[in-house]
């Protein structure tokens, strides 16, 4: 699945926001808090969980990291692999193009069928998420740098 959007945010703002989201996901998955300074191409985090029912393993790999142009993450679990790739192109101040690509490679037929059935829904949700990211960045920018009010307006 590939989604292309023009956003009214800078390439650096978008890239930093995406890295923040990945850091939150890493922490949520139990890998701990990974500092931004520790993000680099080739970083691999692995975790195994064993219980009575099954052994599960997770890994998180940064396959590409070129601030503020590209970040590609690979999530691998016992059920399959998910590739997430953001390619960002600077257009002008506070305008960039983003190409989001996601691919899921499931290890069994049931998971592959489920991924195919969810593709349209996932595409729609991701398009909404990208728009929400843009809105959040703009909102935070306005909070950090409020516009000066015109003293002469009534």
One Martini backbone bead per residue (centre of mass of N, CA, C, O) as a GRO file, in nm:
protein
  154
    1UNK     BB    1   0.096   0.037   0.024
    2UNK     BB    2   0.034   0.369  -0.112
    3UNK     BB    3   0.086   0.711   0.009
    4UNK     BB    4   0.015   1.043  -0.109
    5UNK     BB    5   0.122   1.369   0.031
    6UNK     BB    6   0.046   1.701   0.105
    7UNK     BB    7   0.207   1.912   0.346
    8UNK     BB    8   0.186   2.181   0.605
    9UNK     BB    9   0.497   2.095   0.663
   10UNK     BB   10   0.793   2.023   0.754
   11UNK     BB   11   1.023   1.783   0.714
   12UNK     BB   12   1.133   1.795   1.008
   13UNK     BB   13   0.868   1.779   1.161
   14UNK     BB   14   0.775   1.509   1.046
   15UNK     BB   15   1.014   1.332   1.117
   16UNK     BB   16   1.011   1.382   1.426
   17UNK     BB   17   0.725   1.271   1.467
   18UNK     BB   18   0.775   0.984   1.365
   19UNK     BB   19   0.993   0.913   1.569
   20UNK     BB   20   0.810   0.949   1.814
   21UNK     BB   21   0.615   0.720   1.737
   22UNK     BB   22   0.826   0.493   1.736
   23UNK     BB   23   0.912   0.526   2.031
   24UNK     BB   24   0.634   0.457   2.149
   25UNK     BB   25   0.615   0.173   2.025
   26UNK     BB   26   0.865   0.055   2.155
   27UNK     BB   27   0.773   0.096   2.447
   28UNK     BB   28   0.502  -0.063   2.425
   29UNK     BB   29   0.669  -0.339   2.343
   30UNK     BB   30   0.916  -0.341   2.574
   31UNK     BB   31   1.208  -0.191   2.492
   32UNK     BB   32   1.191   0.088   2.587
   33UNK     BB   33   1.381   0.384   2.596
   34UNK     BB   34   1.459   0.545   2.295
   35UNK     BB   35   1.667   0.759   2.188
   36UNK     BB   36   1.720   0.967   1.931
   37UNK     BB   37   2.035   0.927   1.929
   38UNK     BB   38   1.981   0.595   1.885
   39UNK     BB   39   1.905   0.649   1.598
   40UNK     BB   40   1.977   0.414   1.331
   41UNK     BB   41   2.105   0.254   1.086
   42UNK     BB   42   2.066  -0.090   1.203
   43UNK     BB   43   1.884  -0.100   1.426
   44UNK     BB   44   1.831  -0.365   1.677
   45UNK     BB   45   1.544  -0.510   1.832
   46UNK     BB   46   1.495  -0.771   2.082
   47UNK     BB   47   1.225  -1.013   2.170
   48UNK     BB   48   1.121  -1.259   2.414
   49UNK     BB   49   0.827  -1.471   2.467
   50UNK     BB   50   0.743  -1.699   2.729
   51UNK     BB   51   0.498  -1.955   2.746
   52UNK     BB   52   0.284  -2.219   2.762
   53UNK     BB   53   0.169  -2.177   2.462
   54UNK     BB   54   0.419  -1.981   2.359
   55UNK     BB   55   0.661  -1.850   2.136
   56UNK     BB   56   0.771  -1.511   2.120
   57UNK     BB   57   0.887  -1.277   1.870
   58UNK     BB   58   1.064  -0.962   1.845
   59UNK     BB   59   1.136  -0.702   1.598
   60UNK     BB   60   1.336  -0.398   1.544
   61UNK     BB   61   1.414  -0.216   1.239
   62UNK     BB   62   1.643   0.011   1.094
   63UNK     BB   63   1.682   0.041   0.749
   64UNK     BB   64   1.624   0.360   0.741
   65UNK     BB   65   1.823   0.680   0.799
   66UNK     BB   66   1.737   1.018   0.670
   67UNK     BB   67   1.759   1.311   0.782
   68UNK     BB   68   1.440   1.427   0.656
   69UNK     BB   69   1.372   1.185   0.425
   70UNK     BB   70   1.407   0.888   0.581
   71UNK     BB   71   1.205   0.602   0.710
   72UNK     BB   72   1.266   0.251   0.792
   73UNK     BB   73   1.061  -0.010   0.919
   74UNK     BB   74   1.096  -0.336   1.087
   75UNK     BB   75   0.856  -0.575   1.176
   76UNK     BB   76   0.897  -0.875   1.373
   77UNK     BB   77   0.716  -1.176   1.398
   78UNK     BB   78   0.572  -1.487   1.424
   79UNK     BB   79   0.350  -1.389   1.190
   80UNK     BB   80   0.549  -1.155   1.068
   81UNK     BB   81   0.599  -0.873   0.839
   82UNK     BB   82   0.654  -0.513   0.873
   83UNK     BB   83   0.660  -0.241   0.644
   84UNK     BB   84   0.783   0.099   0.703
   85UNK     BB   85   0.770   0.391   0.475
   86UNK     BB   86   0.922   0.716   0.475
   87UNK     BB   87   0.901   0.975   0.224
   88UNK     BB   88   1.061   1.298   0.214
   89UNK     BB   89   0.981   1.619   0.055
   90UNK     BB   90   1.099   1.918  -0.003
   91UNK     BB   91   0.947   2.227  -0.112
   92UNK     BB   92   0.897   2.432   0.132
   93UNK     BB   93   0.807   2.618   0.362
   94UNK     BB   94   0.586   2.422   0.521
   95UNK     BB   95   0.638   2.201   0.277
   96UNK     BB   96   0.548   1.858   0.193
   97UNK     BB   97   0.619   1.535   0.083
   98UNK     BB   98   0.454   1.215   0.128
   99UNK     BB   99   0.557   0.868   0.139
  100UNK     BB  100   0.363   0.588   0.213
  101UNK     BB  101   0.476   0.255   0.304
  102UNK     BB  102   0.309  -0.069   0.319
  103UNK     BB  103   0.400  -0.406   0.429
  104UNK     BB  104   0.276  -0.747   0.448
  105UNK     BB  105   0.427  -1.055   0.572
  106UNK     BB  106   0.287  -1.351   0.603
  107UNK     BB  107   0.318  -1.688   0.732
  108UNK     BB  108   0.009  -1.730   0.678
  109UNK     BB  109  -0.285  -1.753   0.514
  110UNK     BB  110  -0.475  -1.615   0.716
  111UNK     BB  111  -0.306  -1.352   0.740
  112UNK     BB  112  -0.308  -1.276   0.439
  113UNK     BB  113  -0.616  -1.248   0.409
  114UNK     BB  114  -0.654  -1.035   0.627
  115UNK     BB  115  -0.473  -0.820   0.494
  116UNK     BB  116  -0.633  -0.797   0.227
  117UNK     BB  117  -0.912  -0.718   0.358
  118UNK     BB  118  -0.774  -0.454   0.514
  119UNK     BB  119  -0.653  -0.255   0.302
  120UNK     BB  120  -0.871  -0.033   0.263
  121UNK     BB  121  -0.897   0.041   0.560
  122UNK     BB  122  -0.600   0.108   0.608
  123UNK     BB  123  -0.574   0.333   0.400
  124UNK     BB  124  -0.786   0.522   0.525
  125UNK     BB  125  -0.657   0.541   0.808
  126UNK     BB  126  -0.379   0.650   0.714
  127UNK     BB  127  -0.478   0.907   0.582
  128UNK     BB  128  -0.592   1.019   0.848
  129UNK     BB  129  -0.326   1.009   1.009
  130UNK     BB  130  -0.166   1.207   0.835
  131UNK     BB  131  -0.358   1.444   0.883
  132UNK     BB  132  -0.329   1.440   1.196
  133UNK     BB  133  -0.031   1.502   1.201
  134UNK     BB  134  -0.048   1.774   1.069
  135UNK     BB  135  -0.239   1.905   1.278
  136UNK     BB  136  -0.053   1.863   1.525
  137UNK     BB  137   0.190   2.023   1.428
  138UNK     BB  138   0.044   2.292   1.387
  139UNK     BB  139  -0.061   2.321   1.675
  140UNK     BB  140   0.218   2.317   1.816
  141UNK     BB  141   0.337   2.556   1.666
  142UNK     BB  142   0.123   2.765   1.768
  143UNK     BB  143   0.193   2.728   2.069
  144UNK     BB  144   0.505   2.802   2.044
  145UNK     BB  145   0.410   3.036   1.803
  146UNK     BB  146   0.230   3.277   1.842
  147UNK     BB  147   0.047   3.493   1.698
  148UNK     BB  148   0.037   3.806   1.639
  149UNK     BB  149  -0.152   4.061   1.726
  150UNK     BB  150  -0.351   4.309   1.613
  151UNK     BB  151  -0.373   4.623   1.761
  152UNK     BB  152  -0.574   4.761   1.527
  153UNK     BB  153  -0.795   4.579   1.575
  154UNK     BB  154  -1.156   4.532   1.650
   0.00000   0.00000   0.00000
